[in-house]
Amino acid sequence: MKLLSTLALLGILLGCAKAPPPPKEYVLKGEILKLDPAGQLATVKGEKIEGWMDAMTMEYPVKDKQEFEKLKVGDGVNAKVMVQGTDYWLSAVNDTAPGSAAAPAASK
């Protein structure tokens, strides 16, 4: 009986475990103010991000090292902000000349 109860509880717990939802994507346009290579963080003075937040300056993690290495302080940046729960990061990073604003390529 105890084994049956344990198996039933285990089945219930496994049934409750779900994969996290896919991240939401938003478009970021702004200017790079600071880079932290040790943490792969970019401080960006960003324009309003439709559907997510008003214009503000904040740090964004850049998970892909090659994308982080494209960035230069003082340049413009266009990227996707990926948001999953309380985590967020930049992807599809395009470093642009100061003042230019090309949109990031759409994913397929």
Secondary structure, DSSP 8 states (H G I E B T S, - for coil): -HHHHHHHHHHHHHHH-------EEEEEEEEEEEEETTTTEEEEEE--BTTTB-SEEEEEEB--HHHHHT--TTSEEEEEEEEETTEEEEEEEEEE-TT---------
